């Protein structure tokens, strides 16, 4: 088998964010930051991306860490394994652990970061849809300081986001979710991207649904927050008919394309199955 190696590049490993931003300003489009590297390195090895200046974020301690409470903050360089192992986060936002356990495999989860997963704009990544379900906010820092962007406004198209080339993802924040939750994923094999995945959070008021949030993954060129599908559940007893209405609304919101994971109709079927299961499980936990 022929080995692929990336084109020559200069490697930088600054110790603070100011150093990163300075390098991004200096080198412009010729520079890219790297977190865990699971998306960028394969593209470089296949010569699908040439990066003259590679900026490694591994030494920047302010990008790591998890703060739990009424408001949760997760540093961009926090790994999936960190999320899985954090007992406080598992108690306050258990859907994060449930989703992280379904990302790739243990080796990848030890290196793959939250910031890399959400900032890359890959429609197959799990965290973007989950962050939309959580109504999270992304904190970005660039030459003009920090700014906040809602996860539901961040994605424009595949690999196209609100982040400017000279900005770095610093952290994600969101209110601790209340009620029941579920992250349901259908994939071809262990470690694969989802054919379809659903993130659901539901809260109860007596026997009725008080609030609901639904987002879907890898069923369009961006994650899809399904506001209309969420609304289908509010005020209902989440019966089989109510779930069917939510699923039908979700189908209207997605736009899957045929690829090696199957034709469009199969993907719509998979989306319907995973969303139905996720709603049922979230309602049972609520």
C-alpha positions in Angstrom: 0.0 0.0 0.0 1.4 3.4 -1.0 1.9 5.7 2.0 0.6 9.2 1.9 2.5 12.0 3.6 1.6 15.7 3.9 3.3 18.5 2.1 6.1 20.2 4.0 4.9 22.6 6.8 6.2 24.6 9.7 5.1 23.4 13.1 4.3 25.9 15.9 3.4 25.1 19.5 2.7 28.4 21.4 2.1 28.4 25.1 -0.8 30.8 25.2 -3.7 32.1 23.1 -2.0 35.4 22.4 0.8 33.5 20.7 -1.8 31.5 18.6 -3.6 34.6 17.5 -0.4 36.4 16.7 0.6 33.5 14.4 -2.8 33.4 12.8 -2.5 37.2 12.1 1.0 36.8 10.7 0.4 33.9 8.4 -3.3 34.4 7.4 -4.7 31.7 5.1 -1.5 29.8 5.3 -2.0 28.8 9.0 -4.4 26.4 10.6 -4.8 25.4 14.2 -4.9 21.7 15.2 -6.6 20.3 18.3 -6.9 16.5 18.3 -6.0 16.3 14.6 -8.5 13.6 13.6 -10.0 15.7 10.8 -7.1 17.8 9.6 -4.2 15.3 9.6 -6.0 12.8 7.2 -6.7 15.7 4.8 -3.1 16.8 4.9 -1.8 13.2 4.4 -4.1 12.8 1.4 -3.0 16.2 0.0 -6.6 17.4 0.2 -5.3 20.2 2.4 -2.0 22.0 2.4 -1.1 23.9 5.6 2.2 25.8 5.4 1.9 26.7 9.1 0.4 24.2 11.6 -0.4 25.6 15.0 -0.7 23.0 17.8 -3.0 24.0 20.7 -1.9 21.1 23.0 0.2 23.4 25.3 -2.5 25.9 26.1 -3.9 25.1 29.5 -6.6 27.7 29.5 -8.4 25.8 26.7 -8.9 22.7 28.9 -11.2 22.0 31.8 -14.9 21.5 32.8 -16.9 23.8 35.0 -20.2 22.2 36.2 -23.2 23.9 37.8 -26.2 25.8 36.7 -24.1 27.0 33.8 -21.7 24.5 32.3 -18.4 25.6 30.5 -16.2 23.1 28.7 -12.8 24.2 27.4 -12.3 23.6 23.7 -9.3 21.3 24.2 -11.3 19.1 26.6 -11.3 15.6 25.2 -14.2 13.2 24.8 -12.5 10.9 27.4 -12.4 13.9 29.8 -16.2 14.3 29.4 -16.8 10.6 30.0 -14.6 10.5 33.1 -16.0 13.7 34.7 -18.5 12.6 37.4 -19.8 16.1 38.0 -20.6 16.7 34.4 -22.3 13.3 34.1 -24.6 14.3 37.0 -25.5 17.7 35.6 -25.5 17.0 31.9 -25.6 13.2 31.3 -26.4 13.5 27.6 -22.8 14.6 27.1 -21.4 11.3 28.4 -24.0 9.3 26.5 -23.1 11.0 23.2 -19.3 10.9 23.8 -19.4 7.1 24.4 -20.8 6.8 20.9 -18.0 8.8 19.2 -15.5 6.7 17.3 -13.4 4.4 19.6 -11.5 4.8 22.9 -8.2 5.7 21.1 -9.9 8.5 19.2 -11.8 9.7 22.3 -8.5 10.2 24.2 -7.3 12.7 21.6 -10.5 14.1 20.0 -11.6 17.4 21.5 -14.9 19.2 22.0 -13.6 22.3 20.2 -12.3 20.4 17.2 -15.5 18.5 16.9 -17.7 21.6 16.9 -15.4 24.1 15.1 -14.6 22.0 12.1 -18.1 22.1 10.5 -18.1 18.5 9.5 -21.8 17.5 9.2 -21.0 14.0 10.4 -19.6 15.1 13.8 -21.7 14.3 16.8 -21.1 17.3 19.0 -22.5 20.1 16.7 -26.1 18.7 16.7 -25.9 17.9 20.4 -24.8 21.5 21.1 -27.7 22.8 19.1 -30.0 20.6 21.2 -28.5 22.1 24.3 -28.8 25.6 22.9 -25.1 26.1 23.6 -23.0 29.1 23.0 -19.5 29.0 21.4 -16.9 31.4 22.7 -14.4 32.5 20.0 -11.3 34.7 20.5 -9.4 36.6 17.8 -7.4 39.8 17.4 -10.4 41.9 18.5 -11.1 39.9 21.6 -13.8 37.4 22.5 -17.2 37.0 21.0 -20.1 34.6 21.5 -22.0 32.7 18.8 -25.0 30.5 19.4 -24.6 26.9 18.2 -27.8 27.2 16.3 -26.4 30.1 14.3 -22.8 28.8 13.8 -23.1 26.4 10.8 -23.7 27.7 7.3 -22.7 24.7 5.1 -20.4 21.7 5.3 -17.1 23.0 6.7 -18.3 26.6 6.6 -19.0 28.3 9.9 -19.2 31.6 11.7 -15.6 31.3 12.9 -13.1 33.6 11.1 -9.8 32.3 10.0 -8.0 34.3 12.7 -10.2 33.2 15.5 -9.8 30.2 17.9 -12.6 28.3 19.6 -12.1 28.8 23.3 -15.0 27.1 25.0 -18.6 26.0 24.8 -21.2 27.0 27.5 -24.8 26.1 28.1 -27.4 25.9 30.9 -27.5 22.6 32.6 -30.3 20.7 30.9 -33.4 19.7 32.9 -35.6 16.6 32.4 -35.0 13.5 30.3 -32.4 13.1 27.6 -31.3 10.7 24.9 -28.6 10.5 22.2 -29.5 7.8 19.7 -27.1 7.0 16.8 -27.3 4.5 13.9 -24.0 3.7 12.2 -22.6 1.0 10.0 -19.8 -0.1 12.4 -18.0 0.8 15.5 -16.1 4.1 15.1 -18.1 5.2 12.1 -19.9 8.5 11.5 -23.6 8.3 12.0 -25.9 7.4 9.2 -28.4 9.3 11.4 -28.3 10.5 15.0 -30.8 12.3 17.2 -30.3 14.4 20.4 -33.4 14.9 22.5 -34.1 16.7 25.8 -37.6 16.7 27.3 -39.0 18.1 30.5 -42.3 17.2 32.1 -45.1 19.2 33.8 -47.2 16.5 35.4 -48.1 14.1 32.6 -47.5 16.6 29.8 -44.4 17.7 28.0 -43.3 21.1 29.2 -40.3 21.7 27.0 -38.6 19.8 24.2 -35.4 20.2 22.1 -34.5 18.0 19.1 -31.5 18.1 16.8 -30.3 15.7 14.1 -26.8 14.8 12.8 -25.5 13.9 9.4 -28.8 14.4 7.6 -27.9 17.7 5.8 -24.8 19.7 5.1 -25.2 21.2 8.6 -26.6 19.9 11.9 -30.3 20.4 12.0 -32.1 21.9 15.0 -35.7 20.8 14.6 -37.7 23.5 16.2 -41.0 22.5 14.6 -40.5 18.9 15.7 -39.8 20.0 19.2 -43.0 22.1 19.2 -45.0 19.0 18.2 -44.3 17.5 21.6 -44.9 20.5 23.9 -48.2 20.3 25.7 -48.8 16.6 24.7 -48.6 13.4 26.6 -45.9 12.2 24.1 -48.1 9.4 22.8 -47.3 7.3 19.7 -49.2 9.7 17.6 -47.4 12.7 19.1 -44.0 11.1 18.4 -45.1 10.3 14.8 -46.0 14.0 14.3 -42.6 15.1 15.6 -40.9 12.6 13.3 -42.8 13.8 10.3 -41.9 17.4 11.1 -38.2 16.3 11.4 -38.3 14.6 8.0 -39.5 17.9 6.5 -36.5 19.7 8.0 -33.7 17.4 6.9 -32.0 17.2 3.5 -30.0 14.0 3.3 -27.9 13.1 0.2 -27.2 9.7 -1.2 -23.7 8.4 -0.4 -21.9 5.2 0.7 -24.2 5.1 3.8 -27.3 4.6 1.7 -29.9 6.3 -0.5 -32.0 9.2 0.6 -35.1 7.1 1.5 -33.0 4.8 3.7 -31.5 7.8 5.5 -34.9 9.2 6.2 -36.1 5.9 7.5 -33.0 5.7 9.8 -33.7 9.2 11.0 -37.3 8.3 11.8 -36.2 5.2 13.8 -33.5 7.0 15.8 -35.6 10.0 16.6 -38.6 7.8 17.7 -36.3 5.8 20.0 -34.6 9.0 21.4 -38.0 10.6 22.2 -39.3 7.5 23.9 -36.1 7.1 26.0 -36.0 10.8 26.9 -39.7 10.8 27.9 -39.1 7.7 30.1 -36.2 9.5 31.9 -38.0 12.8 32.2 
